[in-house]
Amino acid sequence: MGQTKKAKITFTCSHELREELESIASLEDRTLSNLVERLVTRAVQIYKPQDQKAS
């Protein structure tokens, strides 16, 4: 397997949340890691103040 240039982050969550995320990932034909990355990316965009979003 090739090396990735992406940073690795580990976090803990409940077993129930993991099961829900795995179910969503499966429905979208994604890996759990890819789904979490997309969700976090969206959350960061929502969290940013409006003036930073335009940059």
N, C-alpha and C positions, 0 to 999 in steps of 0.2 A: 504494500500500500504506500502511496506517495505521502510526502510531508505536506502539511497544511500551514498556511501563513496566518491562520486565525488563532486568536487567543483562546485559551481554555479557562472556563469558569465552572466551579462546582458550587452547588447550593443544595440545601435540604428542604424537603417539603413532605407533606403527609402522604401516606400510601394512597389515600383516596384521590388526592390531586394528581399524583403520578398516573394513576389508572385513567383518570379523565383525560389527561394530556395524551397518553398513549392511544386512547380511543379516538381522539380528534386527529392525531397524527396518522393513524391507520386509515381513517375516512378520507383524509386528504392525500393519501399515498406519499407521506413524508416520513423522515426519521424523526424521532422524538427531539433530537438535538436541533434539527432544522426548524421544527415547529416552534420550539422555545426561542430560538434566535429571531424568528419572524415576529413573535408576540412581543419580545423585549424591544425590538426595533420600533414597532408600532407604538408601544408605551412611551418610549423615549421621545418620539416625535410629538405625541400628545402632551407630554410633560413640559417640553420646551416652551418658553414664552413666545408669544406670537411674533415678536420682532426677530427672534433667532431662527424661526422656521423659514423665513424668506432667504436667508443666507445660503 
